[in-house]
Amino acid sequence: MRSHVCTFIKEIGAGSSKHLLKAINRLTELNKLIRAGSLGVNDLDIAEALISDLEYAIKLFKQVGEMI
């Protein structure tokens, strides 16, 4: 566990992370899915909640990176 934390801290310090890239990719995919207009009301609500969570996580990642 400790090595994973150290790796994550190094990634934040470097300004990039596999997790950050995945989050950005998922955000892009969800936005495309919403724009396609093929989601039902429930799925749209879930997609919007996921987008909100991903945007918040990306913002936190960038803020932590600025502090290091």
Secondary structure, DSSP 4 states (H G I P E B T S, - for coil): -HHHHHHHHHHHHHT--HHHHHHHHHHHHHHHHHHHT---HHHHHHHHHHHHHHHHHHHHHHHHHHH-
